[in-house]
């Protein structure tokens, strides 16, 4: 029965994990699709020539003319490609950000759920040993070699194990942990910081295109009062350049560097989040080590008492030994749990930091 309930719990958690992974992928994909479609619309706008039409009165005293044509901006053509690149960089940044944020948010819960699952295995092993002791003691009670109150102590410990098992399963069910990236956290943070800079560089490059422009205009013009000569072709080339371009570019480059430095210390961002997580893990590790030391002392006391009844000659001595053995089973669950948590946390630290 214990195996069935545990198996059902594991299958349920796997199903939730698959659904969560699909949700994250759908979230990232939908956001990137939104960015790309917005960038494509802007890119089409920038690439397409503008149609011009209107009336003009030359300042040389010539008659009024009607003008029609198209104008193409070389700067806009350049912006069109950069806009698509900026959208791609933004998409990569969003993916890196959501992945590392999820890792930092659920890292401790993932360790806790793993430790609780291991605790279930410890409880199952202890229950098997305790059931064997109960079966043996039951036979001795039936043979009147032991009294029934001696059996009740073992049954009481079995109830504690069942309660511990139910509590552990409830704690596992209450912990939501989506599938996390297999990539070490330090690499995720580095990738996120690199994406931050890449996006800012693309945006800065897009802004730099405003410093200059070459506009090509072609079309026809027609004198309308009086009408004469029919439609005549014309063309223009207009060059604009901002004299502060070098200073502007320098400030934009410095802004990218400043942005990167800010992201390293920003409260709530990936790099700072990794530092916070490391502090929480160190505190948890210290607590588990202290717990293990106290449990080792208790185990030593039990072992000292067991030596006193290593060869019980009376039913009272046998009852005391059984009580020590069953208590030791409960204690081993706690020791195994603490040891596993320490090993699990140490392995996580060495891999992710």
C-alpha angles and dihedrals in degrees: 000000000000090000092051095050092046092048091050090051093050093048090049092051092049091052092050089048094053091049091049092051090051090049092053092048091048091049093051094043095049093048092049091048089053091051094047094048091049090049092048091052091050091044092052089050092052096045097048116088118240117243114229127199132159150100124288134189109205113225090226091077096258119144122275114280135200113227130197129172148107133271127207125193117211089199090056090051088055091047091053093065094041091051091057090047091050090052090051091050090048090051092052090047091052092050092048092045097049092045096051093040090054091048093051093043097050104028095100092042090052091053090046093050091048091050092048091050089052089049089058088058090051091050091050091052093048091047091054091053093044092049088054091053091048092051091050093046091047089058091050091050090051089051088049092240090121134028125245094244087062088059093049092066090060092045089051091055090049088055088052090053092050090049091048090050093051092047092049092050090049091051091050091050091050093054114087112201119168120204108284130208117271090218114104113261094239090058092047091053091047090050091049092050091048090051089051091057094042092054093047091048090052092049091047091050089051090053091049090062088071089070094077144015141181111202119195116199126185130171146104136281133201130194107233105183102071101006110233145158095006124245115338127195121239138176137195137193117199121188122195127181130175111229090212092057096116093049091046092050091048092053091047091052091050090049090057090052092046090049091054092050091048092053090055092063104024110129108244096018125116101265094046090043090057090054091050091048091050090053092050091049092050090052091048091049092051091050093051092048090053089048092051091051092054091047090051089055091051090048089053091054091050091049091051090053092046090059088059091061100031089129106028115200099178134051090244091055090047090050091050091050091050090050091051091047094050091046089050089054090056091046092051089057090058093044092047090047093051093045092049092049091051093049092045093050093045090051090049092050094048092050101040105034 
